[in-house]
Amino acid sequence: MSRGQTDSDRDPVEAFRPTRRRFLGTTGLALGAAALGLGATGCGTAQTPSSSNNGAATGRAGAAGETLFVFVQSGVPTSFNPLGATPAFPTNVGHMQLLYESLLRFDLLDGSLKPGLAKELQTPDPSTLVLPLQDGTRWSDGTELTAADVVFTFELAKKMTVHYSSVWTYLESVEATDARTVRFTLKQKPFNPGSVKDAIANAFIVPQHVFAPLGDKAASDANLKPVGSGPFTLDKYDQTQINLKRFDGYWGKAVFGTPAMTTINHPIFKSNNDSDLKLEAGELDAAQTFTAQIWTMWEKGKPVGTWLKDKPYYLAGNLPLLEVNSSVKGLDNPKVRLAIAHAIDYPTIASTAMSDYSDPAKASLMLPSGAEGKFFDQAGVDAAGWSYDPAKAVAILEGELGCTKGDDGIYSLPDGTRLGPWEAITPTGWSDWNTALEIVAKSCKAVGIDVKTKFPQAPQVTTMIQNGNFELACWNASGVSVASPWTRFRDVLDDRGIAPIGKTAFSNFTRFSHPDVAGLLDSVGSAPDDAALKEIYGKLDAIYREGIPVIPLMYRPNEFYEYNSSNWSNFPDEKNPYAPPGWTGASIGWIFNLKKVGT
């Protein structure tokens, strides 16, 4: 998620595109313990390394000991194109900047934008952003990385749909003032500097000499031999793994240092549970997955840790949603959507699907705590929202809609439209979301609405959701950013530039539309204070509750972050906060600061 270095808290920021674990792509499967040559795992706290019998710190032997094993997401890699809809680890916008890099890097901990390919962000006037490149920036093939590559990357977003294309709603021009400096000029109407800064932090810069010859296939080419600027290069990939090699010719060694690991290996697992077993055993060093009751690992004496030692263990910052396709007969009725909202057992989702990492979700697109808490309208939620109330759901179906129940226990509308069967999808193996949708289906069935679950592979789900080819789906919206909750309202409610059903959309997957949304969103940038912002967000939230295009299911971290310190030490946590927890933006700092156990 991104925040600007010089942004005020009132700057609206264009979101990272909604993804589970920042996932729009495919990655990684399991390597056996024998193949890894693993050493023993010792007892201790979250950051206690493994030990030999004589007490000396040890780690894995041989090449496995020089390798950082990570797991971020599931699925077999098919593309390494950062411009595409489904790029594999680590080329998606929500991945670590290991192969491709952005100009600036968002720091979740303090909301700043840290240097990346650019040295700094200069603002000579409110409508101008100037970014000088770091000294010596180069691509992995030895070609110099210049301002022309930056201009090319942003101009591509004019010509084709990529995840940061909407920046041109707010951007007048991008120019190379010299070979090492780029100037961004903002539009006056709508004026949205935060959105432009966010795109600067989110867009991976691509090499013009590689992508320009691809023409109109620049975003669809698989890019299986990526030329990047980051500290690692793609070594090999197959159905079992993605393997990266440290690039010793990395331009940024003088700025960021040299990672201690020579290899980063991403095994491909079929589910979170497979990842959990490997993490507990020390066969994974770090993971970005939901792990049920993770505290039981260190209660067993395993050297496993998270950012927080105590509940909720992770930094909250996201709001998984039940996307409701209102083009589907029956689901096109907002009263039916309201009945579904009342039917869902949110407390059970929080305690079971989220392993008590969440409170029951409320009827708002805003998070009730943290930076967004000052805008949260509890009175509006109480007056016009919903909560788990099966009796209310039935009252809406029978009393307000005039539904009749069939012999099978499922209601039909007065025009004969049966309420289901509707398919609720989310990727297979995403155990928390799978469990949440099973609870949704059971809750709906209990009040006479027929919902069934289906869990395809993640790339298939991504395509289905982006194209509007679904009925119900569990998916992400934007997480915490400097301008939260502007990004989330935009991603859920704003229909500007959204492709119709059948075409690829990167936000507003339900294709919701309301005439007041655009004006309210655009007014945020000029809001004079938090009171004015709260009023604007309250109006947007009211529009949301009236239309119910999505239903919040739970609260969760922006990114899960857990580690095992058997082989590598110095992972950041709340007591050692030198880098943010996670896998995006400035989180790459911990890659440069891990230390091999025993050295």
N, C-alpha and C positions, 0 to 999 in steps of 0.2 A: 504494500500500500504506500501511498506516497504522501509526504508532506514537504513543503518547501522550506528551504533554508531561511529565506527572508519573508516567508508567508506570514500573514496574520492568521489567527484562527478563523477568520471569516472568508478566506480564499476558498472557493469551491474547487475541488480537484477532480479531474477525470479519473475514473476508477481503473484499476487493473480489471481486466475482463473477468466476469464471474467464472470461477472454476473451483472444483473441489481440489484442495491442496495445490491451488494454482494450476490445475490440470486441465489442459485441452489436448494433451498429447499422450504418447505412449512411451513406456520405458520398460525396463527391466526384468530373471527367475533365480531360483535359489542355487547356491553353490554348496556342496556338502562340506562338512567339517573337515573331512580328510583332505579335500582339495585345498582348503585354506591353511592347513598346517597349524591349527589353533593351539595355543597354550592353555594352561589351566586358568580358571576364573576364581579369584579369591573372594573373601568376605569383606564387608565394609560398608561405608556410606556411599552416597551417590557418586562421589568422585574418588573412591578408593581403587587404585589399580590392582590388577592381579598380582599375586606373590608366589614365589617358589617356596619350597619347604623350609629353606633357611631364612625366609623373610625378605629376600631381595626382590625388588620389583622386576617383573618379567613382562613379556608381551609375546605376540606370535613370532615364530621363527621364519627366516628366509624371506622370500618375496612377499608372502602374505603379511609379514610384519611391517613392510614398507607401504602397504596398501591401506587406504581408508575405504571401508565397506559401508555404503550408504543405501538406504531405501527411501524413495520419495513417492513413487506411484507405480501402478501395475500396468501390464500390457506390453505387447511386443513392439519394438521400435519400427516405424515405417518412414519417418521423416526427421531430418535435423534442420529444417528450415524455420528460423525464428519468425518469419513473416506468415507462416501457414497457420491453419486452424488447429492442427494436431501434431505439433512437433514433439519429439522425444526428449527425455532428459539428456543434457541440461540446456536445451535451446528454447524452451518455452519462456515467456515473459516472467512467469512466476518461479523460475529456477535460479539457482546460483549462477553468478556471472563467471563461469568456468571456461566457456568457449567464446561466447559473445559478451560484450560489455555495453553498458549504457554510459551516457555522459556524466550523470550524477547517480548517487546511490542513496535511497531512502533509509533512514535510521529509525526503526520502530520505537526505540527507547526515548529519544528526545525530539523526534519530529523533524530533524534536520535533513538536509541533502548534503551528503558527503561527496568528496571528489571521486570521480571515476576516470573515464577517458578525458574529461575536462578537469582543469585545475580548480575552477571555482565558477560560481554564478554571479555575474555582475549585472546591476540594474541601474544604468545611467539615467533612466527616466522610467515612469510607470509602464510605458508601452514597449520598452526595449529590454531584451535579455541578451547578454553577451557572454559567450563561453569560450575562453582560450583553452586549447588542447594541451594536455600534458606533453612534456618534452619526449621526443623519440617514439611516439606511438606507431606501432607496426602491426601488420597482419602476420599470421603464422607462416605464410609463404614468403615472408621477407619484404613484401611491398609496404611502402609507407602508408600509414593511415592518416588522412588529411581532412581538412574541413570539407572538401568535395565529397567525401564519403558520407559525412553527416548530412549535408544538403541533399544528396541522393536518397538517403534513407527516409528523410521526411517528405521529399517530393514524391516518392513511391506511394505514400499514403494518400496522395491526391488522386493518383491514377488507378488505384485498386483498393479493395477493402482489406485492411489489415487491422489489428487490434487497436492501433492508435490513430486511425483515420479521422475520428471525430475531433482531433486537435485542430483541424482546419476550419471548424466552426468558429474558432477563436483566434486563429493565426492568420496574419496578413501575408507574411513572407518569411523565408529562411534563406540567408545569404552568407557566403564565405567572404568576409572582408579581407582576409588574406589566407594563405595556405594553412594557418594554424588557429584561426579564429572564426567563430560562427556567430551571426547576429539573428535573433528571432524578433520580429516585429509583430505586435499584437493588434488585433482589430479593436476599434473603439466600441463597436456594437455588434454582438454582445461582448462586453469586456470581461475576461475571465483569466487573469494571469495564473491562478492556481492550476487550472486545467492544462495550460501550456507547460508549466513546470512539471506537472505530473507526467505528461507525455515525454518530456526530456529525461525524466528518471526511469521511465518504463520501456522506452524503445531501445532495443538492441541495435547498435549501429552495424550495418552490413557493408561488405566491400563492394564498391561500385564495379570494380573490374571483374568480379565474379557474377554479380546479379544483373548488371545492365545487359549483357548478351542474352539473358533469358527472356527479355521483353515482357510480354503480358503473362508469362508463366513464372515470373519472379516469386510470386507468393504460393504457387502450387508445385513447383519443382521440389523433389524430395531432398535435394542437397545432401546426398549421402557421404560426400567427402568435404565436410565443412571447413572453410578457411575463416578462422576467427581471430580475435585479438587478445583472448584471455590467457590465463596461466596454464591451461591444459588443452590438449588436442584429443580428438577422437581416435582411439587406437583400433578398436574393433567392437562389433556388436553382433548379436544373434538372438535367438529366441530365449536364451538363458541369461543374458547379461549385456550391459553396456560398459565398456572399459575405456577410461581416459588415462592418458599419459601426461605427466608434468612436462611442460614446454620450457626448456631451459633457455630458450631465446626470447622469453617473455619480456616485452618492453617495460613492464611495470615493476621489475625487481627493485629498482632504486627507490620507488615510491611505496610499494606495499610489502616488499620482501619476497622470499621464496618459500613456498609450502614445504613442510618436512616430508610429506608423503610423495612418493614417486608415481603412484597410481591411485586413481579413484575408481572403484568397481561398484556398479549398481546391479545387483542381482535382481532377477524378475521373480516375484512371488505371486501366487494366485490370490492371496488374501492377506488382510492385516494379521490374522492369526499366525500365518507362516512367518511373517516379519517379527512378531512378538517373540516367538520361540528362538529365533536367531539372535535377536537383541539380548534376551535374557542369558543366552549361552555365550555371549561375547563374539559371535560370528558376524554380527553387525556392529559397527561402531556408532552409527547415528541413523536415526529414522525420522520421517515426517509422516507418521501414521497415528490413527486412533488406537490406543492401547487400553483396553479395559482394566481398571484397577491396577494401574501401573505401580502403585505404592507396594503391592505385594512382592514385587521384584526385589526391592531393597530390604523389605522385611525378611526375605530369604537370605540376605547378605550379599546380593549381587551388586556389583559396582555400577548400577544404573541410576541415571539422574534426569531431572527435568529442570526447567528454569526456576520453579518454586518448589521448595522441599515439602510444603504443606498444601492442602487443598486451597484453590482448585488446580494447583500444579502448573498450569499454563496461563499465559496472558490472554484474557478474553478479547475478542475483537471481530467476531463474524456472526452471521445469522443465516444458517441454512434454511431454505424456503421450500415449501410445496408449491411448485409452479402449476397453475391451473390453466389449461388451454381453453379459452372462452370461445373458440371457433367450433368446439365440439358440442353437438346437440345435448341439451341438459346442463352441461357445464357453462353454457352461455348465459344462464340465468343467475344473477348475483345472489338471489335468495337461496339457490341450491348451494352456491359457494359458501354462503354464511352458515347454512346447516352443516356443511362439512367442517367448517371452522369450529363450530360448537361441539361437533362429534369427537374431535381428536383428543386423545388422552395425553395432554402435554406433561403432566407430572410423571407418568410412566416413561415417556420418552426421555425426560431429564434424568430419571434415576436408573433406567435400564439401558437405553441406547447410548446415553452420554456418560454412564458410569458415575453419575453425580458430579460431573464437570460443568453442569449447567443448572440454572433455575428454570422453571417452566416458562416457556416463551409467551410473550404478551402480544396483543393486537396492535403492533406498531412496527414500522420499518426502522425505528431508532433503537439503539441499545440503551437500556435504562440506567446503566452505570458507566463509569469512566468519563472520557471526554465528551461523549454524547449525552450524558446524564442531565446536563444543564438545559438541554433542549427537549427532553422527554416530557410528554404531556400526559401525565397519569390521569388527569381529569377527563381528557378526551378518550383515553382508553377505557375508562370506567363507564363513560356515557354512551359510547358508540362502538365499543369493541366486543370481544368475545372471550370466552374461556371454556374450559372443558365442562360441558353441561349437556349430556345426552338428552335430557328431557326437553331442553330448549330446542335442540336440533329437531326432535320429533314434532314439537309445537310449530316450528317454522314449516316443516314439510306438510303437516296436515292442516294447520290453521291458516297459514299465510299463502301457501302454494296450492292447497286443495289436492294434495297427492293422495292416491289410494294404494294400499299395500296388497301385493299379489300373494298367491298361495305360497310362493317361495320366500316370502318375507321381505321382498324388495319393493320399494315404492315406485310408482309411475306418476308423471305429471298429468294434468287433466287432458292434454292432447295425446296421451298415450306413450309419451317418451319415457322409457324405463331408465331409472337412475343407475346405469351401469349395464354390463360390466365395463368398468374403466380400468385401464392398466396404469399402474404407478411404477415408474422406472427410476433406477439409479444404477451406477456401475456395480457389477459383481465384485465381491471381495471388500467393498467399502463397508465394513461390518456395522459401524454405528449408523450409517444412513440406511443400510439394508434393514436393520432392526427397527429404525424409526418408521420406515414405510410399512413394515409388517404390523406395527402398532396402529398406523393410520388405517390400513385395510381392515384390521380387526375392529377398530373403533367405528368405522363407517358401516361395516356389516351389522354391528350391534344396533344401529338406528335405522337400518333398512336401505342403505346405499351400497351397491355392489362394487367393491374395489378389489382388484387382484394385483399382486406384485410380479414384476419381472426384472431381472438383473442381468442385462447384457454386458458385453465387454465395454470398457470405458470409451474407446474411440467411437464405437457405435452410438452410445448414449450421447456423447458430445454432438455428433452430427444430427441425431434426432432432435435434440433440444434446440440447437442453433437453427434448424430448418423448420421448427414448429411442428414436427412430425411426432407428436406425443399427446397424451391425454392428461396425465398427472406425472410430475417428476420432482425428485428432490435434487436441488442444485444450489449453488452459492450465489450470493450477491456480493457487492463490494464490502470489504472489511474496513477497519479503522484507518483513517487518514487524517491529515491536518484539517480537512474540511468536512469530516463526517458530521452529519449523515447525508450531505449533498450528493456524494457519489452513489449512495445506495438508492436514493430517490430517483436519481437520473437513470440508473441501470434498470430499475423496475418500471418506472412510469413514463419516461421520455420516449416519444415515438419518432423524433426527428432523426432522419437518416437510417431508420431501421428497415431492413429488407422485408418484403412481404413473406407470408408463409410459403414455404417451398424454396426460399433463398436463404443464404447464410446470414444470420444476425449474431452480433457479439454481445448484445444486451437486450433487455425488454423481450424476452423469449415468448411471452404471452401476447405480444403485440398490443398491449394496452394503450389506449388513447383517451386523452381528456383535454379539452381546449385550454384549460387554465395552467396546465403543468409547465409548459415552456416558459411562460412569463414569470411564474414563481421561481423556477430554477434560475433564470437569468437575473432575477432581482437580488439573488444572494450575494453576488460579487460587490454590490454597492450598499449592502445593509450597513447602517452606521454603528450598530452595537449588537450585543447578544440578545437583548430584548426583541429587537427587530427580527433577528434571525429566528428566535423561538416562534414568533408569530408566523413567519413564512413557513417554517418546517411544520408547524401545527396545521396550517392549511393544506400542505402537501400530504400530511399523514391522514387528514380527514378525507381527502380525495381517495387515498389508498383504501381506507376502511370502507368507504362507500362502494368502491369497485371490486375490491378483494381479488386482484389478479394473482396474488401469491399469499401463502399462509406461513408465517414463521413457525418453525418446528422446534428449534432449540438455539441456544447460544453456544458458541464454540470459539476456540482460539483462531486468530488469523492463520496460524500454521502450528501444527503440533511439532514439538521438538523434544526428542529424548535421545540419550546417548549411553553408551557403555564404555567406561574408562579402563577396560582391561588392557588395551593396546595403545591408546592415545589418551593423553591427559590435557588439562587446561581448557576444557570445554567451558564456555561462558555460562554463568547462572546468576541468580540475584545477588550473590555475594562476590561474584567475579564478573561484573557487567561490562567487560571491555568491548563486546560486540553484541548486537541484538540476537535474541534466540530465533532461529528460523533458517530460511533458505533463500531469501530474496534480498535484493538491495545490499545494504551495508552488512548484512549477516555474513557475507563472504569473509569478513574479517577473521572469523574463527578458523577458517581454512589456513590462513597464513600464520596462525598462532598456536595451533596444536603442537604438542610435543610427544615424541615417541617415548613410551614407557620404558624405563631402563637406560635412558641415555641422559 
